[in-house]
Amino acid sequence: MDYGLPVLTVTDFGEGLAERARRGCPCYLVFTGSVLQRYNHASQFDDVMRAAPLSAEDRSAIARDVQSVFLPDIDHTMTTLHGQRVYTRHVRQWLAKRLA
C-alpha cells in the first residue's frame, strides 16, 4: 500500500529507537491485527531488528529498553471495549515492570 508518505528504512527506525533508549526513553510498541499482510506474528519486530544492519550499541539499547507486543485480536483504533481492555492490561503490565 502506498500512502504517498516517505517510509523509514529498518536501519533508520532501529537507530531512532536506540537513540531514544540511550536518552532514557524506553519504548513499548503495540502492533495490532489491523494490517495482517504487513505485521502478522509475535516475533516479527525482534526478527526484523535482529536482521537489520545496526551497531552492537544500538542492538543493546533496543534489547534493553524497547519491547514490542503483537495483539492480533484488536484493531489500531482500540475503540471497542475489548480492544481498550486488552491494550490497557498490556500497557499496565509493561509500566509495572518498568517502574518496579
C-alpha positions in Angstrom: 0.0 0.0 0.0 1.4 3.4 -0.9 0.1 6.3 1.1 2.4 8.8 -0.6 4.5 9.3 2.5 8.2 8.5 3.0 8.9 5.2 4.6 11.7 4.8 7.1 14.2 2.1 6.4 14.6 -0.6 9.1 18.0 0.8 9.9 16.7 4.4 10.4 13.8 3.0 12.6 16.2 0.9 14.7 18.7 3.7 15.1 15.9 6.1 16.1 14.6 3.6 18.7 18.1 3.0 20.0 18.8 6.8 20.4 15.6 7.2 22.4 16.5 4.3 24.6 20.0 5.7 25.2 18.4 9.0 26.2 16.3 7.2 28.9 13.1 6.9 27.0 12.0 3.2 27.0 9.5 2.3 24.2 6.6 -0.1 24.2 5.5 -0.8 20.7 2.0 -2.2 20.2 1.2 -3.9 16.9 -2.4 -4.8 16.2 -4.2 -7.1 13.8 -5.3 -4.2 11.6 -2.7 -4.8 8.8 -2.0 -8.5 8.9 -0.5 -8.5 5.5 2.4 -6.4 6.9 2.6 -7.4 10.5 1.4 -10.9 11.4 3.4 -12.7 14.1 4.6 -12.0 17.6 8.3 -12.3 16.9 8.3 -10.1 13.8 9.7 -7.0 15.4 12.6 -9.0 17.0 13.2 -10.8 13.8 13.5 -7.6 11.7 15.7 -5.8 14.3 17.9 -8.9 14.5 18.4 -8.8 10.7 18.9 -5.0 10.5 22.4 -3.6 10.0 22.7 -2.0 13.4 25.7 -1.4 15.6 26.2 -3.5 18.7 25.5 -0.5 20.8 22.1 0.1 19.1 21.2 -3.6 19.4 22.0 -3.5 23.1 19.9 -0.4 23.7 16.9 -1.9 21.8 17.2 -5.2 23.6 17.3 -3.4 27.0 14.7 -0.7 26.5 12.4 -1.5 23.6 9.6 -4.0 24.0 7.0 -4.9 21.4 3.8 -6.9 21.6 1.5 -8.2 18.9 -2.2 -8.1 19.7 -3.9 -9.6 16.6 -7.4 -9.6 18.1 -7.7 -5.8 18.4 -7.5 -3.1 15.8 -5.4 0.0 15.7 -8.1 2.4 16.8 -8.9 0.4 20.0 -12.4 1.7 20.0 -14.1 -1.5 21.1 -14.4 -2.2 24.8 -12.5 -5.4 24.3 -9.6 -3.6 22.5 -9.4 -1.0 25.2 -9.3 -3.6 27.9 -6.6 -5.7 26.2 -4.5 -2.6 25.4 -4.8 -1.2 28.9 -3.9 -4.5 30.5 -0.8 -4.9 28.4 0.4 -1.3 29.0 -0.2 -1.5 32.7 1.9 -4.7 32.9 4.7 -3.1 31.0 4.6 0.0 33.2 4.6 -2.1 36.3 7.7 -3.9 35.2 9.5 -0.6 34.2 8.6 1.1 37.4 9.4 -1.8 39.7 
